[in-house]
Amino acid sequence: MEIERAGEILAVIALDPSRVSGGAPIFFAENNEQQFAVALILARILGGTVHDLENGVCVVTRH
């Protein structure tokens, strides 16, 4: 029997390395434009949704 989680963080895209840590893949961007471009591409590839945490960090999640 396979147990599926209700939601998971697939990737984190951050501007400042000091704001993030953890088990999800973390990508760093040089500016907001690059951050959102990377987040959207990853969301398409991974089948997820982008959420902007409004602190220089975006997450790609699957619900």
Rosetta silent file (secondary structure, phi, psi, omega in degrees, C-alpha in Angstrom):
SEQUENCE: MEIERAGEILAVIALDPSRVSGGAPIFFAENNEQQFAVALILARILGGTVHDLENGVCVVTRH
SCORE:     score description
SCORE:     0.000 S_00000001
   1 L     0.000  130.283  179.001    0.000    0.000    0.000 S_00000001
   2 L   -98.836  131.172  178.356    1.373    3.391   -0.984 S_00000001
   3 L  -102.259  125.601 -179.966    0.719    6.338    1.304 S_00000001
   4 L  -103.582  133.159  177.362    0.535    9.721   -0.400 S_00000001
   5 L   -73.937  151.228 -179.112    1.253   12.913    1.487 S_00000001
   6 L   -66.380  -35.651 -179.911   -1.363   15.667    1.346 S_00000001
   7 L  -161.837  153.317  179.999    1.153   18.236    0.138 S_00000001
   8 E  -150.326  151.887  175.504    4.854   18.620   -0.263 S_00000001
   9 E   -88.696  120.285 -177.486    7.471   21.231   -1.047 S_00000001
  10 E   -90.602  -31.792 -178.516    9.189   20.230   -4.268 S_00000001
  11 E  -160.748  153.751  176.312   11.682   23.108   -4.542 S_00000001
  12 E  -124.148  132.622  178.126   12.706   26.361   -2.898 S_00000001
  13 E  -122.123  118.129 -172.487   13.951   29.355   -4.899 S_00000001
  14 E  -128.357  155.467  174.765   15.596   32.064   -2.816 S_00000001
  15 L   -91.497  -32.336 -174.874   17.423   35.335   -3.229 S_00000001
  16 L  -120.790  113.070 -178.884   19.327   35.149    0.079 S_00000001
  17 H   -56.810  -25.175 -178.072   21.018   31.879    1.106 S_00000001
  18 H   -74.830   -9.997 -178.285   20.756   32.787    4.794 S_00000001
  19 H   -90.715   -9.690 -173.759   16.925   32.595    4.647 S_00000001
  20 L  -133.366  152.648  171.101   16.624   28.928    3.690 S_00000001
  21 L  -166.438  167.644  176.102   17.727   25.453    4.716 S_00000001
  22 L   132.512 -165.853 -171.841   16.200   22.027    4.764 S_00000001
  23 L   -91.899  -16.660  179.484   15.528   18.903    2.771 S_00000001
  24 L   -78.227  152.265  174.372   13.926   20.254   -0.404 S_00000001
  25 L   -59.366  134.409 -177.589   16.123   21.175   -3.369 S_00000001
  26 E  -116.996  130.012  177.831   17.159   24.828   -3.030 S_00000001
  27 E  -118.278  142.147  179.626   17.935   27.103   -5.972 S_00000001
  28 E  -111.971  137.818 -179.828   19.402   30.590   -5.649 S_00000001
  29 L  -118.091  155.034 -179.252   18.547   33.480   -7.956 S_00000001
  30 L   -83.897  -24.713 -179.073   20.291   36.791   -8.491 S_00000001
  31 L  -156.675  173.365 -177.477   17.104   38.892   -8.687 S_00000001
  32 H   -59.812  -40.436 -178.551   13.291   38.689   -8.594 S_00000001
  33 H   -61.546  -46.942  178.835   12.960   38.248  -12.343 S_00000001
  34 H   -66.213  -37.712  179.688   15.291   35.260  -12.394 S_00000001
  35 H   -59.250  -48.495 -178.164   13.648   33.845   -9.265 S_00000001
  36 H   -71.039  -33.498  176.910   10.176   33.787  -10.816 S_00000001
  37 H   -63.524  -46.489  179.011   11.471   32.458  -14.146 S_00000001
  38 H   -64.360  -43.285 -179.603   13.185   29.529  -12.395 S_00000001
  39 H   -60.740  -43.909 -179.285   10.149   28.928  -10.177 S_00000001
  40 H   -66.902  -40.296  177.905    7.765   28.780  -13.148 S_00000001
  41 H   -64.053  -45.872  178.722   10.009   26.421  -15.110 S_00000001
  42 H   -62.691  -39.485  179.037   10.398   24.109  -12.123 S_00000001
  43 H   -61.694  -41.985  177.971    6.654   24.178  -11.479 S_00000001
  44 H   -64.152  -45.037 -178.638    5.982   23.087  -15.076 S_00000001
  45 H   -64.390  -43.791 -173.569    8.586   20.328  -14.915 S_00000001
  46 H   -91.112   -6.038 -178.613    7.506   19.030  -11.503 S_00000001
  47 L    70.358   39.150 -177.033    3.759   19.522  -11.906 S_00000001
  48 L  -118.831 -171.477 -179.391    3.561   21.940   -9.010 S_00000001
  49 E  -125.424  140.689  179.969    2.361   25.405   -8.062 S_00000001
  50 E   -90.430  135.327  174.780    4.491   28.449   -7.227 S_00000001
  51 E  -127.147  124.978  177.111    3.912   30.319   -3.977 S_00000001
  52 E   -90.995  118.161  179.796    5.694   33.612   -3.237 S_00000001
  53 L   -82.559   -1.400  176.033    6.355   33.926    0.493 S_00000001
  54 L    60.410   27.313  175.110    7.104   37.656   -0.033 S_00000001
  55 L  -133.253   25.104 -177.278   10.388   37.488    1.855 S_00000001
  56 L    87.361   10.914 -178.913   12.695   36.684   -1.049 S_00000001
  57 E  -129.315  133.983  171.498   11.659   33.040   -1.048 S_00000001
  58 E  -120.063  147.269  174.569    9.370   31.142   -3.425 S_00000001
  59 E  -124.434  146.934  172.441    8.341   27.523   -3.033 S_00000001
  60 E  -106.342  122.808 -177.459    7.050   25.062   -5.578 S_00000001
  61 E  -123.269  159.794  170.711    4.493   22.752   -3.991 S_00000001
  62 E  -124.551  128.918 -177.584    2.285   19.873   -5.005 S_00000001
  63 L  -100.085    0.000    0.000   -1.051   19.555   -3.226 S_00000001
